[in-house]
């Protein structure tokens, strides 16, 4: 494959249908995203069957818009983790297009994409990440800490035992009667509240790198049950502070333990302003650099899938190692090293 090969990426793991074209591992020629928020809003969460139908209805249009007549050398898709129906739609679309264009097909890990998305800056791949680093992948479906030695070299330190961070935000928003998606709504309300108004727990789980957010959500539920004259902004501000304190504390402890100067944060919750400000400030005080994904690429998107595929193809070319296509979908796919 030529050095400046162009990849079409496809993302359909949850409730965004996306396709993107990346040229030479550097230039993002397109990144089309169709969001399913309207389909799921009245349910206050993603309904898998509705998500699958929406992917099937929109994926051809999204791919056509992203392709625009750009010649491609490879098709990549997110083969997991994610919702089974959405993964299958993405695979079928990717297989069909790869066969039609007579180009290779490769499946990549969706969570790797969230890390690699931190390399984008204003539509170009700037290779901002420096290694080794601690990665915090924090989204609606996942909350994980990794030790990352290099692209493709990972050690998963811990993950959530129950709710992901974004899921906890959405569930608390539902308890408060706020619209879906809940994260931005909670953060907006929190701007008018006191962050020390309510002592919600910080589940640090000493001795482990794992997370558990169901207890914070339950504490909010009990507080609402026992306080009829509550301030919604105070509840939101106190809850958000507890979530951010937990994420920041565990991330910095991991960076200290593994003696790394760099931290990367990807996933939808990486767009949270309090998380960004708090982690940047506390990391800087410890002499550490934090790379946050740009907000516009923090949610699920195909640009990150195309870049993850490019890195794997580039490594295979440089080293002469056989490429593992990994086209079998796996809803429970784990992060594994490929170097």
C-alpha positions as CSV (number, residue, x, y, z in Angstrom):
1,X,0.0,0.0,0.0
2,X,1.3,3.5,-0.9
3,X,2.7,5.6,1.9
4,X,0.0,8.3,1.7
5,X,-2.9,5.8,1.6
6,X,-6.4,7.0,2.2
7,X,-8.8,5.3,4.6
8,X,-12.5,5.5,4.9
9,X,-13.5,4.9,8.6
10,X,-17.0,3.9,9.7
11,X,-18.4,4.2,13.3
12,X,-21.7,2.7,14.4
13,X,-21.0,1.3,17.9
14,X,-23.8,3.1,19.8
15,X,-26.0,6.1,18.7
16,X,-23.9,8.0,16.2
17,X,-23.6,6.9,12.6
18,X,-20.4,8.3,11.2
19,X,-18.0,8.0,8.2
20,X,-14.8,9.9,7.6
21,X,-12.0,10.0,5.1
22,X,-8.4,10.3,6.3
23,X,-5.5,10.9,3.8
24,X,-1.9,9.9,4.6
25,X,-2.6,9.6,8.3
26,X,-2.7,13.4,8.5
27,X,-5.4,15.2,6.6
28,X,-9.1,14.7,7.5
29,X,-10.9,15.2,4.3
30,X,-14.4,14.6,5.8
31,X,-16.1,13.5,9.0
32,X,-19.8,13.1,8.8
33,X,-21.8,12.3,11.9
34,X,-25.5,11.6,12.2
35,X,-26.7,11.8,15.8
36,X,-29.6,9.8,17.1
37,X,-30.4,12.0,20.0
38,X,-34.0,12.8,18.8
39,X,-34.7,9.0,18.4
40,X,-33.7,8.3,22.0
41,X,-34.6,11.5,23.8
42,X,-38.0,10.4,25.1
43,X,-36.5,7.3,26.6
44,X,-33.7,9.2,28.4
45,X,-31.2,6.7,27.1
46,X,-30.1,4.7,24.1
47,X,-32.6,2.0,23.0
48,X,-30.5,-0.7,21.1
49,X,-33.2,-1.7,18.7
50,X,-34.0,1.9,17.7
51,X,-30.2,2.5,17.4
52,X,-29.8,-0.4,15.0
53,X,-32.7,0.7,12.8
54,X,-31.4,4.3,12.6
55,X,-27.9,3.0,11.7
56,X,-29.4,0.9,8.9
57,X,-31.4,3.8,7.6
58,X,-28.7,6.4,7.6
59,X,-25.4,4.6,7.0
60,X,-25.5,4.7,3.2
61,X,-26.2,8.4,3.1
62,X,-23.5,9.1,5.7
63,X,-20.9,7.1,3.8
64,X,-21.9,8.7,0.4
65,X,-21.6,12.2,1.9
66,X,-18.2,11.4,3.5
67,X,-16.7,9.8,0.3
68,X,-17.6,12.6,-2.0
69,X,-15.5,11.1,-4.9
70,X,-12.4,10.7,-2.8
71,X,-10.4,7.6,-3.9
72,X,-9.7,5.2,-1.0
73,X,-7.2,2.5,-0.4
74,X,-8.8,0.8,2.6
75,X,-12.1,0.6,4.6
76,X,-12.0,0.5,8.4
77,X,-14.8,0.0,10.8
78,X,-15.3,-0.2,14.6
79,X,-15.7,-3.9,15.3
80,X,-16.2,-3.5,19.1
81,X,-17.0,-2.9,21.8
82,X,-20.6,-1.7,21.3
83,X,-24.2,-2.6,20.7
84,X,-24.4,-5.8,18.6
85,X,-26.9,-4.4,16.1
86,X,-25.0,-1.3,15.4
87,X,-21.7,-3.2,15.0
88,X,-23.3,-5.6,12.5
89,X,-24.6,-2.7,10.4
90,X,-21.2,-1.1,10.4
91,X,-19.5,-4.4,9.4
92,X,-22.0,-5.2,6.6
93,X,-21.6,-1.6,5.2
94,X,-17.8,-1.8,5.4
95,X,-17.6,-5.3,3.8
96,X,-19.8,-4.3,1.0
97,X,-17.9,-1.1,0.2
98,X,-14.5,-2.8,0.5
99,X,-15.6,-5.5,-1.9
100,X,-17.1,-2.9,-4.3
101,X,-13.9,-0.8,-4.2
102,X,-11.6,-3.8,-4.2
103,X,-9.7,-2.6,-1.2
104,X,-8.6,-4.2,2.1
105,X,-11.0,-4.2,5.1
106,X,-9.9,-3.8,8.7
107,X,-11.7,-3.7,12.0
108,X,-10.4,-1.6,14.9
109,X,-11.2,-1.2,18.6
110,X,-13.6,1.7,19.2
111,X,-11.8,2.5,22.5
112,X,-8.4,2.8,20.8
113,X,-10.1,5.4,18.6
114,X,-11.0,7.6,21.6
115,X,-7.3,7.6,22.6
116,X,-6.0,8.3,19.1
117,X,-8.6,11.1,18.7
118,X,-6.4,13.2,21.0
119,X,-3.9,13.4,18.2
120,X,-6.3,15.6,16.1
121,X,-6.0,19.4,16.1
122,X,-8.2,21.5,13.8
123,X,-8.9,18.7,11.3
124,X,-5.3,17.5,11.1
125,X,-3.4,14.8,12.8
126,X,-0.6,16.6,14.8
127,X,0.7,13.5,16.6
128,X,0.4,15.4,19.9
129,X,0.6,12.4,22.1
130,X,3.9,11.6,23.9
131,X,4.7,8.4,25.6
132,X,4.5,6.7,28.0
133,X,1.3,8.1,29.3
134,X,-1.8,7.3,31.4
135,X,-5.0,7.3,29.3
136,X,-8.4,8.0,30.8
137,X,-11.1,6.9,28.4
138,X,-14.3,8.2,29.8
139,X,-17.7,8.1,27.9
140,X,-21.3,7.2,28.2
141,X,-20.5,3.5,28.0
142,X,-16.9,3.2,29.2
143,X,-14.7,4.5,32.0
144,X,-11.2,3.0,31.9
145,X,-7.6,3.8,32.9
146,X,-4.7,2.5,30.8
147,X,-0.9,2.6,30.9
148,X,0.1,3.3,27.4
149,X,3.8,2.7,26.4
150,X,3.2,3.6,22.7
151,X,0.6,3.3,20.0
152,X,-0.6,-0.3,20.2
153,X,1.0,-1.0,23.5
154,X,-1.5,-1.0,26.4
155,X,-2.0,-2.2,29.8
156,X,-5.6,-1.8,31.1
157,X,-5.2,-0.8,34.8
158,X,-8.9,-0.7,35.7
159,X,-12.4,0.0,34.5
160,X,-15.8,0.7,35.9
161,X,-17.5,-2.0,37.9
162,X,-21.0,-0.7,37.1
163,X,-22.1,2.6,35.5
164,X,-19.8,4.4,33.2
165,X,-19.3,8.1,34.1
166,X,-21.4,9.4,31.2
167,X,-24.1,6.9,32.1
168,X,-24.1,8.2,35.7
169,X,-24.6,11.8,34.4
170,X,-27.5,10.7,32.2
171,X,-29.2,8.8,35.1
172,X,-28.9,11.7,37.5
173,X,-30.3,14.0,34.8
174,X,-33.3,11.7,34.5
175,X,-33.8,11.7,38.3
176,X,-33.9,15.5,38.1
177,X,-36.3,15.6,35.1
178,X,-33.6,17.1,32.9
179,X,-33.7,16.5,29.1
180,X,-31.5,13.8,27.4
181,X,-28.5,13.7,26.9
182,X,-28.1,14.5,30.5
183,X,-24.4,15.3,30.8
184,X,-24.5,18.8,29.2
185,X,-27.8,19.6,31.1
186,X,-26.3,18.7,34.5
187,X,-23.2,20.8,33.7
188,X,-25.3,23.8,32.6
189,X,-27.4,23.6,35.8
190,X,-24.2,23.2,37.9
191,X,-23.0,26.6,36.8
192,X,-25.6,28.2,39.0
193,X,-25.1,25.9,42.0
194,X,-22.7,25.4,44.9
195,X,-20.2,22.6,44.5
196,X,-19.9,22.0,48.3
197,X,-23.6,22.2,49.0
198,X,-24.1,18.4,49.3
199,X,-21.5,15.8,50.4
200,X,-21.9,13.1,47.8
201,X,-19.4,10.3,48.1
202,X,-16.1,10.0,46.2
203,X,-15.7,6.2,45.5
204,X,-11.9,6.0,45.2
205,X,-11.7,2.2,45.8
206,X,-8.2,2.3,47.4
207,X,-5.9,-0.5,46.3
208,X,-7.5,-0.7,42.8
209,X,-7.6,1.4,39.7
210,X,-11.3,0.5,39.1
211,X,-14.2,2.9,39.2
212,X,-17.8,2.6,40.6
213,X,-20.3,5.3,40.0
214,X,-23.6,3.6,40.9
215,X,-23.1,4.7,44.6
216,X,-23.0,8.4,43.7
217,X,-26.1,8.0,41.6
218,X,-27.9,6.2,44.5
219,X,-26.8,9.0,46.9
220,X,-28.4,11.5,44.6
221,X,-31.6,9.4,44.5
222,X,-31.8,9.2,48.3
223,X,-31.1,12.9,48.6
224,X,-33.9,13.8,46.3
225,X,-36.2,11.4,48.1
226,X,-35.4,13.0,51.5
227,X,-35.3,16.7,50.4
228,X,-38.4,18.0,48.8
229,X,-37.2,21.7,48.8
230,X,-33.9,21.0,47.1
231,X,-32.0,23.2,44.7
232,X,-31.4,21.5,41.4
233,X,-28.3,23.6,40.6
234,X,-26.8,22.6,44.0
235,X,-27.5,18.9,43.3
236,X,-26.0,19.1,39.9
237,X,-22.9,21.1,41.1
238,X,-22.3,18.8,44.0
239,X,-22.8,15.7,41.9
240,X,-20.5,16.9,39.1
241,X,-17.8,17.8,41.6
242,X,-17.9,14.4,43.1
243,X,-17.6,12.7,39.7
244,X,-14.7,15.0,38.6
245,X,-12.9,14.6,41.9
246,X,-13.0,10.8,41.5
247,X,-11.8,10.8,37.9
248,X,-9.0,13.3,38.5
249,X,-7.8,11.8,41.7
250,X,-7.5,8.3,40.3
251,X,-5.9,9.5,37.1
252,X,-3.2,11.5,38.8
253,X,-2.5,8.6,41.3
254,X,-2.0,6.3,38.3
255,X,0.4,8.8,36.6
256,X,2.3,9.1,39.9
257,X,2.5,5.4,40.4
258,X,3.7,4.7,36.9
259,X,6.0,7.7,36.8
260,X,4.8,9.1,33.6
261,X,4.7,12.9,32.7
262,X,1.8,12.6,30.2
263,X,-1.9,12.0,30.4
264,X,-4.5,11.7,27.6
265,X,-8.2,12.0,28.0
266,X,-10.7,10.8,25.3
267,X,-14.4,10.0,25.1
268,X,-17.6,12.0,25.4
269,X,-17.1,13.0,29.1
270,X,-13.8,14.6,28.1
271,X,-15.9,17.5,26.8
272,X,-16.9,18.3,30.4
273,X,-15.5,21.8,31.3
274,X,-15.0,21.1,35.0
275,X,-13.0,17.9,34.3
276,X,-10.8,19.7,31.8
277,X,-10.1,22.6,34.0
278,X,-9.5,20.6,37.2
279,X,-7.3,18.0,35.6
280,X,-5.2,20.5,33.7
281,X,-4.7,22.6,36.8
282,X,-3.8,19.7,39.2
283,X,-1.6,17.9,36.6
284,X,0.3,21.1,35.9
285,X,1.0,21.5,39.6
286,X,2.6,18.1,39.5
287,X,4.6,18.9,36.3
288,X,2.5,16.7,34.0
289,X,1.0,17.5,30.6
290,X,-2.6,16.6,29.7
291,X,-3.8,16.0,26.2
292,X,-7.6,16.4,25.9
293,X,-9.4,15.4,22.8
294,X,-11.0,18.4,21.0
295,X,-14.6,18.7,22.0
296,X,-15.9,18.2,18.4
297,X,-14.2,14.8,18.3
298,X,-14.9,13.7,21.9
299,X,-18.2,11.9,21.0
300,X,-18.2,8.8,18.8
301,X,-16.9,9.6,15.3
302,X,-15.3,7.9,12.3
303,X,-12.2,10.1,12.2
304,X,-10.8,8.4,15.2
305,X,-11.6,5.0,13.7
306,X,-9.8,5.9,10.5
307,X,-6.7,7.1,12.4
308,X,-6.6,3.9,14.6
309,X,-6.7,1.8,11.4
310,X,-4.0,4.0,9.8
311,X,-1.7,3.4,12.8
312,X,-2.2,-0.4,12.6
313,X,-1.6,-0.4,8.8
314,X,1.5,1.8,9.2
315,X,3.0,-0.4,11.8
316,X,2.4,-3.5,9.7
317,X,4.1,-1.9,6.7
318,X,7.1,-0.6,8.7
319,X,7.7,-3.9,10.5
320,X,6.7,-6.3,7.8
321,X,4.4,-8.1,10.2
322,X,1.2,-9.6,8.9
323,X,-1.9,-7.4,9.5
324,X,-4.7,-8.9,11.6
325,X,-7.9,-7.7,9.9
326,X,-10.0,-8.3,13.1
327,X,-13.3,-8.1,11.2
328,X,-15.3,-10.3,13.6
329,X,-17.6,-8.0,15.7
330,X,-17.3,-8.3,19.4
331,X,-19.7,-6.3,21.6
332,X,-17.5,-6.9,24.6
333,X,-14.2,-6.3,22.9
334,X,-11.3,-5.6,25.3
335,X,-8.3,-3.4,24.6
336,X,-5.3,-5.5,23.6
337,X,-1.8,-4.6,22.4
338,X,-1.0,-5.2,18.8
339,X,2.7,-4.3,18.9
